């Protein structure tokens, strides 16, 4: 029986075009606000159904054939399962290459869905053509029988009828055998067909691998593609990976905004604050140079520190902010004399009665820091304090380096029911935090606070009663003399900041 020649179909149908565009529509929808129902609907429909449907359309039987044979519920279940499997493979590949972000995962799935939906298909007009040939053959036999019956019209009609019945029975048996042979059997694919199927699967796999590896490679070459995805918390003795001055793991300040393009914590996110310190002076619209109790300078008397903060100890040059502590006797406006002058920045007020520049409740806070080489007696920190009460607790310490450049402290302070100050924290290291920039970050959510060092999750608090829910200001400072004095041989120290960013949902 003739099965027909293979036909290549390059013209995509409307459903295939819609599938090919569905992922890119989902990517565009991520630009909407997180609570926007259009964003939720478009993204959910794409992730849950479209990749699997595209994969089904590439396979044989087609999705339409499956729906006819097993019903639309079974077809939908298969599409959902395939979509889940493709999403899982995508996320796993990105996690293994330390390049997972929600946007990158959607990008990979969109590209994969487009490839599966638009790849040309080859098919054979098998069963339908066989049915037509069988019908034509049986019809031809019947015409011949009718002509024979006409020749016998003048003869014995009873004998002619018996002969017609025998011929009809034989034709029916032959047709039944032909249909039985044609219906359940398919010619096994030849080597070329198998090669084409393998090429399609290989192309889809290469697309997935290229997107995942591209994200990792971009981070290694300083393309600013993002920080590493969060991994399981490492032990306190694990060494953190150093970064170059661009921030992010292996980031670079060249070729666009410095450092990370997205938080390490799960999103979605949008950036609400950023300073890359690319100018030659501090942006005073974003930063003050003292605490809210500024009066021609300030200090943190509660810690018995030895510095008096002055604007002149803050400088911006070469794409970085530098806070300099100098051993220089400085008279404070509080009537005390301080052996050190140092620098700090905050998004708070210029004075007690002023208005804070920027305050935030919840979000992801990150900065690329290089701490002083001479660590003894120095206390650099990146932290958040309440904007309204101007006192702690609560307090969120993203990164503190108390007389060390090898270990970093991460702390959460809260007020107990009796008004006391208590805290919980974690120390991680050792690592040489003075040799280059490292990214220190914190994800502050209503039910959890999570700390990251160079994109790696290091500490988490999950008790809502401990977690602050008030607007807070950012502070980066270089304190001196907390818990111990600097050696007499040390006359100065510097804290370098490559960039600071804040993201919110």
N, C-alpha and C positions, 0 to 999 in steps of 0.2 A: 504494500500500500504506500502511495506517495505521501510523504510528510511535509513537503514544502521546503523552500530554501530560507536561510536565516535573513531577517530584516533588521536593520539598525534604525532606531527611532531617535532623532535628535531634537524634534520639536516638543518642548515642554508644554504640558497642559496647564490650564489655570490653577488647579489644585497644587501642582508641583511648584509653580511660581510663587504661590502664597506660602507654601512650606519653606521655600528658599529664602523668602523675605521675613519670615516670622521671627527668626533670631535677631535680625538687625532691628526690627521693630521693638523687640524686648530690650535691646541695648539702648535705643533712643528713649524708651520709657524710664530707664534708670535716672535720666536727667530730671524727672518730675520729683516732687516732694515724696518722702517715704510713705506718707499716709494716703497719697492719691490713689483712688480706686482703679483708675486706668492703669497705673503702673503695676499695681498688685495683680490685676486681671491678666494683662498682656504677658507679664513675666511668668505667672503661674501656668497659663495655657501653653506657652512655649516650652518651658522646662519639663512639664509633666507629659506632654503629648507629641510635640512636633518632631524631636529627634527620632523617637521610636517609629512614628508614622513614616518618616522619610526612609528609614532602614527597611521597613516592611515593603514599601513601594519598589525598592531596589531588588528585593528578593522575589522568587517564584515559589508558590503562587502569589499573585499580587494581593494588596490589601483588600481590593474589591472582591477578589476571588475568595479570600478567607472569610470576609463578611457574608458572602453567599453560602459558603459551606458550613461555617460554624456559628454564624450569627454576629450581629454588630457588637454584642456584649463581649464575646470572646475576642473579636478583633480589637476592641478598645482596651481590653485587659492586656493583650500582647503588646500593643503600642505603649501603654503605661509602663509595663515591665521593661521593655527595651529602652525607653527614655530614662528610667531610673538607672538601668545598667550603664548607659552611656554617660549620664551625669556622674555616677560614682567613679567610673574609669577616669573621666576628666579631672574630677577633684583630686583623686589619688595621684595622678600624674603630676599635677601642679603642686600638691603637698610634698611629694617626694623630691621635687626640684626646688623647694623653698620659694615658690613663686605664686602661691594661691592668693587670689583676690576674687571677689564676686564678679567684677567686671571682666577679668581675664577668663574666668570659667564660662561666662556667658558668650564671650568672644569665640572661644574654642568651640562651644556647642553650636553657635550660629554658623561658623565656617563648616563644621562637620555636617550639619543639617543641609546647608546649601549644596555641598558636594554630593550627598546622598540623593537629594531631590532632583538635581539637574544632570547627574551622570547619564550618558546615553545608554539605552537598553537595547539588547538584541533578543528577538523572540522568533518562534517558528509557528506558522499557522497550522498547528497540529490537528487537534481534535475536530475543530470546526470544518477544516478542509476535508478531513476524512469522512465526516458525516455527509458533506455535500457529494463527495465522490461515490459513497455507498448508495445514496439516494438516486444519483444519476444512473448507476449501474443497474439497480433493481428496476428503475423505471424503464430502461432500455430493454431489459428482459421481458417486462410486461407488454411492451409494444410489440415485440417479436411474437409473444404468445398470442396476442390478439390477432395478428396477421395469420398465424397458423390456424387459429380457430376459424377465420374467414374461409380459408381453403377447404376446411372440412364441413362447411355449412351444409353442403349437399349430402354428406355421408352420415355416418352413424353418430348422432348427437350425444348419445350416452357415453360412447367411448371417448369422444372428444372432451366431454366434461371431466371424465376421470383423468385424462392426460393433463388437462389444465390444472386440476387440483394437485396432481403430483408435481408439476412444474412450480406452482406457487409455493408448495411446501418446501421444495428443495431450495428455491430462492430465499425463502424466509430463514431457513436454517443457515444458509451461507451468509446472509446479511447479519444474523445474530452473532455468528462466529466472528465476523469482521469487526462488528461493534465491540464485542467482548475483548477482542485483541487490542483494539485501538484505544478504548476508554481508559483502562487502568494503567496502560504502559506509556512510558515516555522514553524516547531514545536517550540513552545515557550521554551526557555531555562529552564531546571530544576534548582532546588536549588543548585546543585553542580556546574553547569555551571556559575550561577550568582556568586557563591562564588569565583570561579576561576577568573572571570573578576574583581571582587572587590579586590581580592588579588593582581592582576597585577597593578591595579590603585593605591592601597595602597603602593605597593613596590616602584612605581615611585615617589609617594609623599614623602615617607620616605627617599628616596635617596636625593631628593631636600632639604628636611628639615634638614637632617643630614649634608649635605655640608654647608648649610647656618649657622646652629647653630655651626658646627665645627669651622668655621672661627671666630665666635664671642667668642666661648669658648677658642680657642687658644689664642686670644688676652688677655683674662682675666687671663690665667694661665701663660702668659709670654712666649709663644712659638714663638714670633716674626713673627706672620702671617700678620701683617699689621696694619695701622692706621684705624680709623673709616672713613667711607665714608662721603663725604661732605653732610651737611644738610642745610636747609634754614638758613640764617643768624639770629642769635639770638639777642635779645635786648642787649643793652650795660650793663644792670644790671644783666644779667644772669651769674650764677657762673659756671666756667669751672671746669671740672673734673680733679683731680690731677692724676699724674702718678708716678709709681715707678721708680727707677733709670735706668731701661732699656730703657726708652723712649717709645713712642707710648702710647696709653691709656692702662694702666695697664701692660706695657711691663716689661721685665726683662733682665738683662744683661747675664743671664745664658743660656746655651744651644744654642749657635750659635751667629750670629751677633746681636748686641744690636739694639733694637728699630724696626722701621718700615721696612717692606719688600717692600713696594710700596707707592707711594704718595697718598694722599687723593684726589687729583684732578684727573679728567678723563684723561686717557692715550691714547695710549700706551706710556710707558717710558722705558728708560734704564739708569742705574746709571753710572755717569761719575766721581763722586768723593765721597769718604767715609773715615772717620776717626773715629774709635771707641775708640781711646786713650787707647789701651790695654797694651802698653808698660810702661816703666819707665821714658822715656824722650820724649820731643816734636820732632816730625818728621820734621826736618828743610827743607826737600825736599818739603814739602807741606805748611809750615807756616813760615812767618816772624813774628817778635815780635814788629814791629813799623810800622807807616805809611811810605809812599814812601819817605817822607822827613827825614827819619831816619839819625841822626847824633849822635851816642852814646846815643841814646834815642830820645824821641819825646813827643809832646803833641798836643792837638787841641786848638791852641791859639784863633781860631775864636769863640769858645764858652766860652773863659775866664775860662777854667777849671784849677783845682788846682793840677793835677797829672803830674808826669813825668814817662813815660812808660819805664820800664827796663826789660830785659830778665829774671832777677832773680825772678821776680814776677809771672812767668809762670811756672807751674809744671804739671807733669802727673804722676798719681798714682791711684791704685785701679780701673782702668778702666774709669777714668774721667780726664778731663782737668780742672785745677783750676787757676783762675786769682785772685790774692790777692792784695788788696789795703791796704797800711799801712801808718799810720801817722808818717812820717819820713821825715825830711827836706832833700831835694835832689837838688843838683845843676844841672841845665840843661846846655847843650852845647850851648844854645842860650843866656847865660849870666844871666838868671833869676833863682831864687830859688823857689822851689815848696814844699809846706808842705806835700805832699803825694807822695809816689811811688806806682805805680800800674802796671797791666799787660794787654796785649792785644795780639791777634794773627790776621794775615791777610794772604790771599793767594797772596799778592802783592810782592813788591820788598824789597831787603835789603837796598837799597839806591836809590837816585834820578835817577841815571844813570843805575840802574840795570834792570833786566828782570823780569817781573811778573811771579810768579810760576804757577798760574792758573787764567784764566779769562773766563767769561761765558757771552753769550748773550742769553737771554731767558732760561727758564727751571723752575724746581721746587727745592726750597731751603728750607731745614729743619734742625733744631737742637733741641736737648733736653736740656733745661736749668733749673737750679735751682738758683734763684736770691738771693742776700744777705738778711739775716734776719734783719739786721739793715739797713733800706732803706733810711732814711733821709740823704740828701747830696750825695747819690750815683746815678749813671747813667749807669747801664749796658745796652748794646745794641747788637743786631745782625742785620747787615745792609750791603748794597752793595754800592760801590762808583766807578766812572769811572776809568778805568785803564790808559787811554791815557792822559786825561787832568789833572789827579791827583787833581781835585777840583770838588766841587758840586755847583749847580745842573748839571745833574740829580742825584737823590739819592733815593734809595729804602730801607726803614726801615722795616725790617721783624718784629722786636719786640724792643721796647724801654720802659724802666722802669725809669721814671724821678722822683726820690725821692719817690718811692713807690714800694711795692712788692705785691700790691693788684690789680693793673690795668696795662694793657699793651697798648701802643700806636703803631699804624700801620700807616705809612705815605709814601706818594709819593711826591717827590720834582721835579719840572721841571722849565726850564728857559723860561720866557715869551719872546714875540717878542722884547721888549725893553731891554732884558738882565737881567731882575729882577728874583729873586728867589721867587717862590710861591709854595705852597704845599696844599694837601688835605689829610685828615687822619680820623681815627676812634679810639676810646678808648673802650676797653671791660674789663669787670670785674663786681663786685669784685670776686677775687679768691685768695687763699693763694699760690701764686707762689713761696714762700720761703720754703714751707713744703716738697716739692718733685719735681721731674723733670716733666716738661711739654714740649710738642712738639709745637714749633712755626714754621710755614711754610708759604711760599709764592709761588704762581704759576705765573710766569712772562711770558706772551704771547704777541704777537705783538698788539693784539686788546683788551687785558684785563689783569689786575693784580688782583689776588685774594689772600686774606690772610686767614690762618687757625690757630686755636688754639686747640690743642688736636684733630685734625681731623675735627673740626667743622668750616665751613665757617663763617667768622666774618665781612669781608669788601671786597669790590670790586670796582675797577675803570675801566670804559669801554670806555674812550675817548682816541682814539689812539694818538691824538696830545699831550697828557700829558705823554705818555709812552715812556721811553728811549729805544733806539735801538743800544746801544754801548756796547762794552765789559766792564765787571765790575768785581771788586775784592770783595771777602768776607771779612768782618771785624767782629770780636767779641771782645768787650772791656769792661772794667770797669772804667768809668770816675768818677771823684770826683769833687764836688763843682759847678756843673752847676745849676744855679738858686738859690741854697741855700747851705750853708756850713753844713757839718756833725756836730752833737752835740759834745761838748768837751768830753763827756763820751765815744764816739766811737773811738777806736784806730785802728780798722781794719775791713775789710769786704771781702767776697769771692763770686765770681761767678763761679759756677760749670757747666761744659759742658759734658754731657754723650756721645754724638756723633754728628757729622755733616755730612750731605749728600746732594748731588746735582744730580738731574735727568734731562735728556733732552729727547725730542721726537726722 
